[in-house]
Amino acid sequence: MFKITALSLACFMFAACKTMDMSYPVSKFNRIESAEFSELMTTYDSNSDRSYGMEPGDVKFYGPKIGYFLYTHGRLHANKSANGDTKYSFIAALSYQEEFLRKYDTVTDLSGTKLPFKTNSAFQDNGGYMKEFIEVSLTREQLEEAQYDGLFLTFAAREHERTAAQRRANRGLSFGEVMRLADEGNSGSAARKTENDNFDLTVPSNYIVNFLNRVN
């Protein structure tokens, strides 16, 4: 009996971890129902086994991962404290092939307004990819406004672009580099000739509506 219970628990935990790791295309969230969206969310409270850094009564909400390009993904996050205060953010994992980290240093919205952010980690991943985890601070008002048209964020590595532009000018840009940067700059949705390292990531309006309803 114990073996069966342990096995069932292990399967449940494995399934939960797999759900946490899965990402879904942007199009999935354009018409997703609230019940399915809730099932794809992950929630932790201060009594859970992942309560590190949480105060008593805190609850953390993680929206489903949106897959953009290769290993690049993002999700909304909310941290609700016991007194009812809630902090919102968008957590992005930017993945790209390059010899050194780009060190993304600017995040802007559709209007060009710079948003506060922090880099949680940056490292060389498997297969020669670099990965940077960036958390962008958002307000409730920003998310409520984005419920109608969606949230659009541009991640830029300004300093890296300056040094890379000089390097390309000295030796020229290969066809492969042009196509790689074009695909990254357009979040992998289509080829577009561009010579920047920007990631343009969007969160559909319906995703935001469901997320705020769940956090409330």
Sine and cosine of phi, psi and omega as CSV:
sin_phi,cos_phi,sin_psi,cos_psi,sin_omega,cos_omega
0.00,0.00,-0.68,0.73,-0.01,-1.00
-0.89,0.45,-0.66,0.75,-0.01,-1.00
-0.88,0.48,-0.67,0.74,0.01,-1.00
-0.90,0.43,-0.69,0.73,0.00,-1.00
-0.90,0.44,-0.70,0.71,0.00,-1.00
-0.89,0.46,-0.66,0.75,0.01,-1.00
-0.90,0.43,-0.66,0.75,0.02,-1.00
-0.89,0.45,-0.66,0.75,0.01,-1.00
-0.90,0.43,-0.67,0.75,0.01,-1.00
-0.89,0.46,-0.67,0.74,0.03,-1.00
-0.89,0.45,-0.65,0.76,0.02,-1.00
-0.89,0.45,-0.71,0.70,-0.01,-1.00
-0.91,0.42,-0.62,0.78,0.02,-1.00
-0.90,0.43,-0.69,0.73,0.01,-1.00
-0.89,0.45,-0.63,0.78,0.01,-1.00
-0.90,0.43,-0.66,0.75,0.01,-1.00
-0.91,0.41,-0.65,0.76,0.01,-1.00
-0.90,0.44,-0.64,0.77,0.04,-1.00
-0.89,0.45,-0.64,0.77,0.00,-1.00
-0.89,0.45,-0.57,0.82,-0.08,-1.00
-1.00,0.07,-0.32,0.95,-0.08,-1.00
-0.95,0.30,0.53,-0.85,0.10,-0.99
-0.80,-0.60,0.39,-0.92,-0.10,-1.00
-0.75,-0.66,0.50,-0.87,-0.02,-1.00
-0.91,0.41,0.41,-0.91,0.00,-1.00
-0.81,0.58,-0.65,0.76,-0.08,-1.00
-0.87,0.49,-0.45,0.89,-0.02,-1.00
-0.88,0.48,-0.51,0.86,-0.13,-0.99
-1.00,-0.05,0.02,1.00,0.01,-1.00
-0.93,0.37,-0.53,0.85,-0.05,-1.00
-0.72,-0.70,0.32,0.95,-0.07,-1.00
-0.90,0.43,0.63,-0.77,0.03,-1.00
-0.98,0.20,0.44,-0.90,-0.07,-1.00
-0.88,0.47,-0.59,0.81,-0.02,-1.00
-0.91,0.42,-0.70,0.71,0.02,-1.00
-0.92,0.38,-0.63,0.77,0.02,-1.00
-0.87,0.50,-0.69,0.72,0.00,-1.00
-0.88,0.48,-0.61,0.79,0.01,-1.00
-0.91,0.41,-0.49,0.87,-0.03,-1.00
-1.00,0.07,-0.18,0.98,0.03,-1.00
-0.98,0.20,0.35,-0.94,0.07,-1.00
-0.83,-0.56,0.73,-0.68,-0.04,-1.00
-0.77,-0.64,0.70,-0.72,0.07,-1.00
-0.80,-0.59,0.60,-0.80,0.15,-0.99
-0.89,-0.46,0.05,-1.00,-0.09,-1.00
-0.93,0.38,-0.15,0.99,0.03,-1.00
-0.99,-0.15,-0.03,1.00,-0.05,-1.00
-0.99,0.16,0.15,-0.99,-0.02,-1.00
-0.98,0.21,-0.03,1.00,0.05,-1.00
-0.88,-0.47,0.66,0.75,-0.10,-0.99
-1.00,-0.07,0.22,0.98,-0.04,-1.00
-0.84,0.54,0.78,-0.63,0.03,-1.00
0.99,0.14,0.00,1.00,-0.02,-1.00
-1.00,-0.09,0.60,-0.80,0.08,-1.00
-1.00,0.06,0.40,-0.92,0.05,-1.00
-0.82,0.57,0.77,-0.64,0.01,-1.00
1.00,-0.04,-0.14,0.99,0.03,-1.00
-0.94,0.34,0.52,-0.86,0.11,-0.99
-0.71,-0.70,0.75,-0.66,0.05,-1.00
-0.94,-0.34,0.71,-0.71,0.02,-1.00
-0.89,-0.46,0.76,-0.65,0.08,-1.00
-0.86,-0.51,0.85,-0.52,0.07,-1.00
-0.95,0.31,0.23,-0.97,0.05,-1.00
-0.87,0.50,0.51,-0.86,0.04,-1.00
-0.96,0.28,0.74,-0.67,0.11,-0.99
-0.99,-0.14,0.85,-0.52,0.02,-1.00
-1.00,0.04,0.77,-0.64,-0.04,-1.00
-0.94,-0.34,-0.91,0.41,-0.08,-1.00
-0.58,-0.81,0.85,-0.52,-0.05,-1.00
0.76,0.66,-0.90,-0.44,-0.07,-1.00
-0.99,-0.15,0.32,0.95,0.04,-1.00
-1.00,-0.01,0.78,-0.62,0.01,-1.00
-0.50,-0.87,0.18,-0.98,0.01,-1.00
-0.38,-0.92,0.30,-0.95,0.00,-1.00
-0.37,-0.93,0.43,-0.90,0.12,-0.99
-0.99,0.15,0.50,-0.86,-0.01,-1.00
-0.65,-0.76,0.59,-0.80,0.07,-1.00
-0.67,-0.74,0.64,-0.77,0.05,-1.00
-0.86,-0.52,0.95,-0.32,-0.03,-1.00
-0.98,-0.18,0.82,-0.57,-0.01,-1.00
-1.00,0.04,0.17,-0.99,-0.04,-1.00
-0.89,0.46,-0.47,0.88,-0.02,-1.00
-1.00,0.07,0.06,1.00,0.06,-1.00
0.99,-0.13,-0.21,0.98,0.05,-1.00
-0.93,0.38,0.67,-0.75,-0.04,-1.00
-0.78,-0.63,0.75,-0.66,0.08,-1.00
-0.94,-0.33,0.72,-0.70,-0.06,-1.00
-0.92,-0.40,0.47,-0.88,0.07,-1.00
-0.36,-0.93,0.24,-0.97,0.13,-0.99
-0.88,-0.47,0.83,-0.56,-0.02,-1.00
-0.97,-0.26,0.86,-0.51,-0.02,-1.00
-0.90,-0.43,0.64,-0.76,0.15,-0.99
-0.93,-0.38,0.96,-0.27,-0.03,-1.00
-1.00,-0.08,0.82,-0.58,-0.05,-1.00
-0.83,-0.55,0.69,-0.72,-0.04,-1.00
-0.37,-0.93,0.37,-0.93,0.04,-1.00
-0.99,-0.10,0.89,-0.46,0.01,-1.00
-0.24,-0.97,0.35,-0.94,-0.07,-1.00
-0.96,0.29,-0.59,0.80,-0.02,-1.00
-0.80,-0.60,0.34,-0.94,0.06,-1.00
-0.90,0.44,0.64,-0.77,0.04,-1.00
-0.98,0.18,-0.44,0.90,-0.01,-1.00
0.85,0.52,0.95,0.31,-0.02,-1.00
-0.85,0.53,0.76,-0.65,-0.16,-0.99
-0.81,-0.59,0.04,1.00,-0.02,-1.00
-0.57,-0.82,0.72,-0.69,0.11,-0.99
-0.79,-0.62,0.80,-0.59,0.00,-1.00
-0.79,-0.62,0.40,-0.92,0.10,-1.00
-1.00,-0.07,-0.14,-0.99,-0.09,-1.00
-0.88,0.47,-0.49,0.87,0.00,-1.00
-0.99,0.13,-0.09,1.00,-0.03,-1.00
1.00,-0.02,0.04,1.00,0.02,-1.00
-0.94,0.33,0.76,-0.65,0.04,-1.00
-0.96,0.27,0.71,-0.71,-0.03,-1.00
-0.93,-0.36,0.59,-0.81,0.05,-1.00
-0.93,0.36,0.60,-0.80,-0.01,-1.00
-0.42,-0.91,0.20,-0.98,0.13,-0.99
-0.61,-0.79,0.53,-0.85,0.07,-1.00
-1.00,-0.04,0.92,-0.38,-0.04,-1.00
-0.97,0.25,-0.58,0.81,0.05,-1.00
-0.27,-0.96,0.39,-0.92,0.03,-1.00
-0.47,-0.88,0.78,-0.63,-0.10,-0.99
-0.31,-0.95,0.18,-0.98,0.09,-1.00
-1.00,0.06,0.83,-0.56,-0.03,-1.00
-1.00,-0.09,-0.09,-1.00,0.02,-1.00
-0.93,0.37,0.43,-0.90,0.09,-1.00
0.95,0.30,0.33,0.94,0.02,-1.00
0.99,0.17,0.19,0.98,0.01,-1.00
-1.00,0.00,0.58,-0.82,0.17,-0.99
-0.99,-0.13,0.53,-0.85,0.01,-1.00
-0.68,-0.73,0.73,-0.68,0.06,-1.00
-0.81,-0.58,0.82,-0.57,0.06,-1.00
-0.99,-0.15,0.90,-0.44,-0.08,-1.00
-0.85,-0.53,0.75,-0.66,0.01,-1.00
-0.93,-0.37,0.87,-0.49,-0.04,-1.00
-0.98,-0.19,0.82,-0.57,0.01,-1.00
-0.97,0.24,0.71,-0.70,0.00,-1.00
-0.76,-0.65,0.37,-0.93,0.07,-1.00
-0.96,-0.27,0.31,-0.95,0.06,-1.00
-0.86,0.50,-0.63,0.77,-0.02,-1.00
-0.89,0.45,-0.65,0.76,0.03,-1.00
-0.89,0.45,-0.66,0.75,0.00,-1.00
-0.94,0.33,-0.62,0.78,0.04,-1.00
-0.90,0.44,-0.61,0.79,0.05,-1.00
-0.93,0.37,-0.59,0.81,-0.03,-1.00
-0.97,0.26,-0.14,0.99,0.04,-1.00
-0.88,0.48,-0.35,0.93,-0.09,-1.00
-1.00,-0.06,-0.66,0.75,-0.08,-1.00
-0.86,-0.50,-0.06,1.00,-0.03,-1.00
1.00,-0.07,0.19,-0.98,0.00,-1.00
-0.94,-0.34,0.77,-0.64,-0.02,-1.00
-0.84,-0.54,0.85,-0.52,-0.04,-1.00
-0.82,-0.57,0.70,-0.72,0.07,-1.00
-0.91,-0.42,0.84,-0.55,0.04,-1.00
-0.98,-0.22,0.83,-0.56,-0.05,-1.00
-0.78,-0.62,0.56,-0.83,0.08,-1.00
-0.92,-0.40,0.99,0.16,-0.14,-0.99
-0.87,0.49,-0.73,0.68,-0.04,-1.00
-0.91,0.42,-0.66,0.75,0.02,-1.00
-0.89,0.45,-0.64,0.77,0.00,-1.00
-0.88,0.48,-0.61,0.79,-0.01,-1.00
-0.91,0.41,-0.72,0.69,-0.01,-1.00
-0.94,0.34,-0.61,0.79,0.00,-1.00
-0.92,0.38,-0.61,0.79,0.01,-1.00
-0.89,0.47,-0.64,0.77,0.03,-1.00
-0.91,0.41,-0.65,0.76,0.00,-1.00
-0.91,0.41,-0.66,0.75,0.01,-1.00
-0.92,0.39,-0.59,0.81,0.01,-1.00
-0.90,0.44,-0.53,0.85,-0.03,-1.00
-0.97,0.25,-0.57,0.82,-0.09,-1.00
-0.85,-0.52,-0.10,1.00,-0.05,-1.00
1.00,0.07,0.29,-0.96,-0.05,-1.00
-0.94,-0.35,0.82,-0.57,-0.01,-1.00
-0.95,0.31,0.34,-0.94,0.02,-1.00
-0.87,0.49,-0.66,0.75,0.00,-1.00
-0.88,0.47,-0.62,0.78,0.02,-1.00
-0.93,0.37,-0.63,0.77,0.03,-1.00
-0.87,0.49,-0.74,0.68,-0.04,-1.00
-0.93,0.37,-0.61,0.79,0.02,-1.00
-0.90,0.44,-0.73,0.68,0.00,-1.00
-0.92,0.40,-0.57,0.82,0.02,-1.00
-0.89,0.45,-0.69,0.73,-0.03,-1.00
-0.94,0.34,-0.65,0.76,0.04,-1.00
-0.90,0.44,-0.69,0.72,-0.05,-1.00
-0.90,0.45,-0.42,0.91,-0.01,-1.00
-0.95,-0.30,0.40,0.91,0.03,-1.00
0.85,0.53,0.43,0.90,0.09,-1.00
0.98,0.20,0.11,0.99,-0.08,-1.00
-1.00,0.10,-0.44,0.90,0.01,-1.00
-0.23,-0.97,0.36,-0.93,0.03,-1.00
-0.98,0.22,0.70,-0.71,0.02,-1.00
-0.49,-0.87,0.79,-0.61,-0.06,-1.00
-0.96,0.28,0.89,-0.46,0.04,-1.00
-0.44,-0.90,0.44,-0.90,-0.02,-1.00
-0.85,-0.53,0.66,0.75,0.13,-0.99
-0.85,-0.52,0.12,-0.99,-0.04,-1.00
-0.96,-0.28,0.34,0.94,-0.09,-1.00
-0.92,0.40,0.54,-0.84,0.24,-0.97
-0.92,-0.40,0.88,-0.47,0.05,-1.00
-0.98,-0.22,0.97,-0.25,-0.08,-1.00
-0.93,-0.37,0.64,-0.77,-0.03,-1.00
-0.84,-0.55,0.55,-0.83,0.11,-0.99
-0.89,-0.46,0.91,-0.42,-0.05,-1.00
-0.85,0.52,0.50,-0.87,-0.02,-1.00
-0.86,0.51,-0.64,0.77,-0.03,-1.00
-0.92,0.40,-0.54,0.84,0.09,-1.00
-0.88,0.48,-0.72,0.70,-0.05,-1.00
-0.91,0.41,-0.68,0.73,0.02,-1.00
-0.85,0.53,-0.76,0.65,-0.02,-1.00
-0.91,0.41,-0.62,0.78,-0.01,-1.00
-0.90,0.43,-0.74,0.67,-0.01,-1.00
-0.90,0.44,-0.62,0.79,0.03,-1.00
-0.89,0.45,-0.63,0.78,-0.01,-1.00
-0.94,0.34,-0.65,0.76,0.00,-1.00
-0.92,0.39,-0.59,0.81,0.02,-1.00
-0.92,0.38,0.00,0.00,0.00,0.00
